[in-house]
Structure formats: structure tokens, C-alpha cells
Amino acid sequence: DTQMALFTSYALIRSKLKNKGQYIPNECMKEFSDAYHKWYKTQTQKQTDEDAGILMGNPDLFSRRFPGKACLSALSMEKLGSKEYKINDSAGGGALMRVAPIGLAFFDNPDTAFETGLNNALLTHGNPRGYLPAAGMAYLIADIIKGNDLEDSVQETISKIKEYGQD
């Protein structure tokens, strides 16, 4: 989970650098896909001389530390999940555990944090019990950082999840 959060942060940083200092949700999704495939490599292969950079160059990341089965299975497929393509029926917590950086990145727009967290979670988790909590966590973090009261943010997050779940 920690490794996936690191690769999420890595993807957000790469996206911001490529997009003149801005986070663009669709561009972030491309970076998430690339970053998570790199993470998958750390869990399924040995490090090679070609692996370089702050994450891939770290030999400690090339060690399995109980990665989630849903993430491993989804990332082994040719196509990742999306709103249109539910990759599996996983309701696990792996997506929830990696989205905190998304809430931090989109702190100025909790709705965008929700959508980005949702789309990120759908890459590997196709069950609403897997992707909606992740979207909610990204929203909650963004809303709190934006300056809203914790109790109000929790209630807004619950409402947002319920609203989305009825669509």
C-alpha cells in the first residue's frame, strides 16, 4: 500500500511537470497507468541495470511486501479498468490506500479530487465498494485541506458518495 501511494505521488509529480505546473486529470490517468505498471514490475521481476530513477532505481522496492491480489491481477492485464470497463469485481481496500496524494494534489477542488480518485481506483477495482471509498477519501482529504471543518467534510463526503452511487 505504501509503495502504491509512492507510485501515485510519482505519477502526479510527472503529470504536473509535463503540464506546465498544472494537474490535468486525464493526463494524470496516463501517468497513473504508467507508474502502476512500473510498480507491477517491482513486484514480479528482478531489478535490472535499465531501472533508474528515484523509485525504479531503489532496490528496496523490488521486494514483495504482500501486494494486493486485485492490483496484481489487474495490472497483469492488457487493458486497465475504467467506468466503461470494470476490470474485476474487487471490493478490496487497495485503491483506498493509495489515493491520499490525489486529495493533496487537488486540494483546491474536492470534486476533481473525487473524480480523479474514482478513475484511479477503477484502474484496479471494479466493485463500487472498492472504488467509491477511494473516491471519497480523495474528496475528504481535499475538502479538509481546503479549510473545511472535519465533521462537515465527513458529511459532505458521505453525501457525495451516496449521490454518485445513485447515478
Secondary structure, DSSP 8 states (H G I E B T S, - for coil): -HHHHHHHHHHHHHHHHHTTT---HHHHHHHHHHHHHHHHHHHHS---TT--STTTT-GGGSS-----HHHHHHHTSSS---SS--------SHHHHH-HHHHHHTTT-HHHHHHHHHHHHHTT--SHHHHHHHHHHHHHHHHHHTT--HHHHHHHHHHHHHHHHT-
